[in-house]
């Protein structure tokens, strides 16, 4: 083993934690192919903050000049570049500081909240929203330093923690089935399976995804190392003759980045300007509500991923598990403030990080590999954006398969435990939100305990979280 590889092994405790350099590499590459699509989806979601950027048909009018003085095309390119850079920086910070197989980047859920709730519904500008994101990162970090995150972990009942793992498994599998077009929208039943008999690209994508799952399953049964990555690569190759691999003409232009350098600033003055009928007196309440909501979404997105991934991996590291989780959340808060300064919304630990653990990653070296690929995305954008959804979906579905196994630890014999756990699991995919699933689970757990005379068994932290989520539902959603 060369000196460099020996250094990596010792720095990340690879051998000690039961992994290998090869496994960590496969894990990082697999995770990249699984989550790179987010780096293109988040900027498109953020663009909804600028309604003038779209024509009557809802298509992006690339040459239109936005309210901040730059073209829609330049803004989209700049946001995508910043998303890649922020994800790379955040993942590097997390990997080197916490030494866990996780990846971070701009949150799609929070980007949606910022665009459609803060900017469209509450009439904040994107620059004002960035100021709120920056403040939420600072406050998030302070709360972690005060140990609030440990109190939150202790406040979540055990049955709901297992339900979070199962719910995330169902959620990401559902995401995968959608991405591969195995299931599609239906006006009557909400979703349905795609019609294979009708043919077309959607049917081909669905068939390719299911074939990929079978191939991965066979390789895993035969204990072939890197089964998920090989299965994904096979799907990519097969997608070419099926016409599912389309190289885009999306390219990064540094001129566009220079054009919007001054447009992606933090508008603190605008944030603290009245935006509603309550005048100056309501400004602080409004801002406090927004920041607390951003913090809640951030902490529970990350914590949900941590809880789910911890079920998959078993590692022996220095320090207890709470300390390692605290490190993840610290990295999350730091990356959020950096991301806001770079012009993108809150950073959180991607739930797709389960792909790293599923492929065998046990240390931060997996994340380092993913971070390097995030940086390189700027150079290989046409290929990265063209990865067929059928290939991406295979990892998401396989992650769901393994995570649902945690359901055996939930006590369904006690109805007061079963109801909150079930609602936690089912609301994640149905609401398309990890936070909503946890919120509904905690609220129902608290209400059942209160009205069945079991208040003494409730932790104060559980009640506080349930009340906070209730306020959030009424004030924000």
C-alpha positions, 0 to 999 in steps of 0.5 A: 500500500502506497504512503498516500493510501496508507494515510487515507486508511489511517486518517479515516479509520477505514480498516479499523471500521471494517471497510476498505479503500475500494469499498469506500470508493465504490460507495462514494461513486454510487452515492454520487450517481444517486443524488447528482440529479438534486443539484440540477433540480434544486436550482430549477425549484429556486427559479420559481422565486422569480415568476417573471422568468416563466412564460404563459406555458410555464416554460423558462424564458431564458432571455427574460431579464429578472427583477434583479437585473440578470437574465433567467438563463444566467441565473439558472446557470449560476444557481446550478454552479453554486449548488454543486460547489456548496454540495462539495464544500458541505460534504467535505466538511461533514466527511472530514469532521464527522467521518461518517458516510454522508453527503450534504447539499442544498435541500430540495424540500427547503428550496421548495418552501423558500420558493413557493411559501416565502417568495410566492405566498408571503411575498419575500424576495429571494435575497430576503429569503437568503438572509433568513436562511443565513440567520437560520444557520447561525441560530441552528449552530448556536442551538447545537452548541447548547445541546438542544439537538440531544434533547430533541433526539431524547424526545423522539420515542423509540417506536417513532425512531424505527418508524422514521427509518421505515418511512424514509425507506418507503419514501425514497423507494417511492421517489425511485419508482416515480423517477423511473416512471414505474408509477405515474400520476393519475387524476382519480387515484393519485398514482398508478403503474405505468402502462407497459402495453402502451410502450413509449419511453416511460414504459422502457424506463420502468422496465429498465429500472425493474431489470436493474433491481433484479440484476442488483439483487442477483449480484447481492445474493452472489456477494459480488462487490459493488453490486449496486454500482455495477447494476447502475452502470449496466442500466446506464449502458442499456439506456443508450440503445433504448433512447433513454440517455440524452446528453443535454446541452447544459454547460456552465458559463463562468461569465454567467456567474460573474453576471449574477455575482452581485445579484445573489446577496443577503438582504437583511434590511428587506427581511425586516421590512413589513410584508403583511397586514400586521405592520412593524409589530408583526415583523419580528414574529414573522421573521422568527416564525420563518427562521424557526421553520427553516431550523426545524426542517433542517434539523429533522431532515438531517436527523431523519437521515441519521436515524435511518442510516444508523440502522444500516451501519454498525461502526466502532468509533471513538466517542459515543453516537450522540457526539458523532450525530452532533458533529453531523448537525454542526457541519450541517449548520456551517454548510447552511451559512456558507450556502446562503453566502453563495446564494443557495438555500439551506443545506441538509444531509441528503436522505440519499446518503443511505446509498453510501451505507448500502454499498458498504461505506462506513467512513467519511472517505466515501463522502470525500469521493462524492464531494470531488465528483460534485466539484467535477460536475461543473466540468461534466454537466452534460453527462451528469444531467443526462444520467437516466432516471431508471439508473438513479432509481435502482439505488433508491429502491434498494435502499428502501428494501433494506430500511423497511426491515426496521419495521420488525422492531415496532410494537404493533401489539400496543395500539398507542405505539402502532398508530403514531408509528404507522402515521409517521411511516405513511405520511412521509411518502404521501406528503413527500416530506420527512418533517411532516411524517415526524410531526404527525407521529409526534403529535398523535403520540402526544394526544393519545397519551394525554387522552388515555391518562398516560401523561406521566409517561410523556417526556417534556421534550416530546410535548414541546416538539408536538406543540411546535409542530402544531404551531408550524402547521397553523402559521406556515403551511 
